Each structure stands twice: as C-alpha cells, then as structure tokens.
C-alpha cells in the first residue's frame, strides 16, 4: 500500500510512500473526485436554524436523517446547476442572490456588501464508480475541507457527518458502496460567517456558539476516493532532528482483523524529478502487526542531502 504526505525538514523536503511487501498488501488507489461532474442545488426550504449539533465522534445510527425537501428523485432529475469542486455556493449563485439589492460600493452597509451571501442548506452530488477490483477492499471518501457542516450520503443513505468544517475528514464507505455507479451527495449547511478579517468573536447557530469563519459555504477543497487493503497506513508523522539532514518517521498502521499479520516495510528515498536517483534504501523485515493500531518509528539520515531554499528547491521522494 502507498501513502503520499508531504513534509518539510528545515532544509530537506521529502514526500513519503510506505510499502508493505507481503501477502496482504497492494497499492493504494487514489481517485480524484474533484473537477467537473458535480451538481449543486439550494434547498431553501430546509430547516436548519435550530438543529441539534454533534461533535465527533458521532454515532451515525443516532443522527437525524435530513433528505432533500423535494425528495431524492426530484432533486436528481430536475434540479441542480452543473458545477466543479472545489467550489462555493457564493461562487455560482452570488449574482442570483444579489439580484435587486444595492451593489457594493453604492453603500458600505454590511448587508449590502454581502448581498450575494447564502445562509442555509445546499446539496452537492455526483456519480462515483467503484471498480470490480475494489470488491474486497477498504473504501474511503476523503474530503480536504467543507464549510461548514457536512452530512454525507451514499445512494441516499447517511454515511458520514462532520461539524468542524474547514479541515480534512474521512468517510468510510466500506460495505456501503456497491460495485459500479453510486451517487455521492453532500448536504452542506452554512449557518453564518463574515466577509472581513474579524475573527475574534463567536457566531450563533441556534443555541450554540461556533467559532467565527468566512461566510462562504460549499466543498471548497478537493475530494478523493481512496481504496486500500483492510490493513493500511493510517498516518505518517515526520519529526525533525537537530541534524538538518535527518528525520524520525512514525508510521501508524491499522490491522482491523482479529489475527496478527506479518510483513516487511521498505523505505526508499530518491531525488524528485525525472532521474529519481536513489539516495537511501532500507527494509524493516518481519514487522508484526497485532489487531488494532501499531506505530513503527524509523530514523533516516541522508548526510549528503541538498539543502532547500527558494532558489534551489531540492525535493526528495521517500
């Protein structure tokens, strides 16, 4: 399996790919769901002002289900503007929402500077394809950022919920997706927000106080489908050391089964670019993973690593 985070050593930039070379491992399949192919519709009749809010972790079975107010079939068949993700409601609807209102800079009143702002529920949806090769795999939808609340549906079933907003989150759809075409729909609620840089006051959502943030709503960062084995890399943490050409790498792996598994970890560091000259290779043999979560730490040093600076942005791939 593979994983590609980027990290900054003070003068060495490295991106990391970790491979488990054993019977249970295969490549991580990362499909970009961003770009064209999405639909957007404003559900202006949806009720949200006095919703009960849920912080993570959440039990999906205990959450209320909020389908489109006009029903799934009608929304899919007769509603929706063709849009791209990343995107925001204001990006696509500003002129429509601002129609008939005074335009900036005719007045400096707050309500007229934000005449195209939308507060409420929007729906974003698209078709996603699950290949036959993913039949026995772990499937995750990765959202880089949505603002603010996300209720994620797959084939009209609630599969994910995120209230934090503006930060990455994952939705595990293993066992919930079918092979072939599936409909991914995200119900986004934008309760408030500002259009300046004032960020020291809280905002209200019903009885709740929420941190201040900007006033746009939507899926404003990329979305991906990630397919892995059930034993997978869940996190990689890179720690700088006083020696600027050395790092400690914490690799966290997850084995969800009830039996321990054994495999090899191979680390290869090469220069980024077309040539890709290998500068370090290391194998950690017979790594035992008990059920649950395991973190493996390895120290890597590349004495001749080239320093990074704006004029010489030397990169390495691990």
Buried (B, 14 or more C-beta within 10 A) or exposed (E): BBBEEEBEBEBBBBBBBBBBEBEBBBEBBBBEBBEEBBBBBBBEEBEBEEBEBBEEEEEBEEEEEBBBBBEBEEBBEEBBEEBBBBBBBBBBBBEEBBEEBEEBEEEEEEEBBBBBBBBBBBBBBBEBEBEEEBEEBBBBBBBBBBBBBBBBBBBBEBBBBBBBBBEEBBBEBBEBBEEEEBBBBBBBBBBBBBBEEEEEEEBEBEEBEBEBBBBBBBBBBBBBBBBBBBBBBBEBEBEBBEEBBBBEBEBBBBBEBEEEBEBBBBBBBBBBEEEEEEBBEEEBEEBEBEEEEBEBEBEBEBEEBBEBEEEEEBBBBB
